[in-house]
Amino acid sequence: MTKKDSSKDQINALLEEYKMFTQENNLPGCSAEELIIEADLTNAQKEFLADFITRWDKAMADHYLGWLSVSAFRLVTVSRRSLSDFLVTT
């Protein structure tokens, strides 16, 4: 199995996980980013979505941008965490 195949499996697993999360929580099937900003969520749901977005971005970067440096990924992650920290605490 190639790295690209592995990342594709990871993306499929994340899609299934997100589908189950939205169904179990009676949430609309929009993107995680839309949901975290627009929906009335519990702190636990916001935390799940913030973590999911980080994992999704990493899986997509691994799949499409294998050359993406770890430091660049960390910069994106820190920026998103700052946003998610704001959203969880407000």
N, C-alpha and C positions, 0 to 999 in steps of 0.2 A: 504494500500500500504506500502510495506516495504521500508527501506532506500535503499536497493539494487535496487528495482524496480524504485524508484525515481531517482537514479543516472543513471540507464539505460535510462530513459526518457530524462534526461539531455544530455546524450551522443548522443542520436538520434537527439535531437534538435540542438546540436552543429554540427553534421554531415550535417544536412539540411542547417543550416546557412552557413557553409563553402562551400557547394556545390553552393548555391546561390551567395556567394561572388565571387567565382572563375568564374562562368558563367557571372555574371554582369560585371566583370572586364576583361573578355577575357583572363583568366589565365589558365595555364595547371592544370590538376587535380592531382598534386603531393602533398606531405605532406606540411603542413604550414611551417615546419622548412626548408625544401628544398627551398620552394618558397621565404622565407624571405632572404635566403643566395644567391640564384642563379639568381632570376628574377630581371629584371629592373623595380623597383616599385617606386611609389610616396611615399612621407613621410606618407601620410594618409593611404596608403595600408600597409606600414610597421608597423604603429601603430596598425592598426586593427589586423594584423597577430600576433604581439607581445602579444596583449591582448588576442587573441584567443588561442594562445599556453598556456598562463597562465590558462585560463579557462578550456581548454582541460585537462591539467595536473591535475588540481584540481578535475575535474569530474572523471578522470580515477583513481586517488588516492582514491576518495570517493567510487568508485565502487569496486575496487580490493583490496585496502589496507585501509579498514575502520579504522584500528588501527594506521594509520600513524599520528604521532603527529602534532599538529599545528605548532610547532616550526620547525620541519623538513620540512614541506611544505613551510613555510616562507623562509627557507634557499634556497630551490629550486627556489622559485619565485624570490628572490633577485638575484640569479645567472643568471636566464633567463632575468630579467629586465636589468641587467648590459649588457648582450649581445644585447638585443633589443635596449637599449639606444645607444649603439655603432652603431648599424646598422641604426638606424633612423637618427643619426646625421652625418653619413659619406656619 
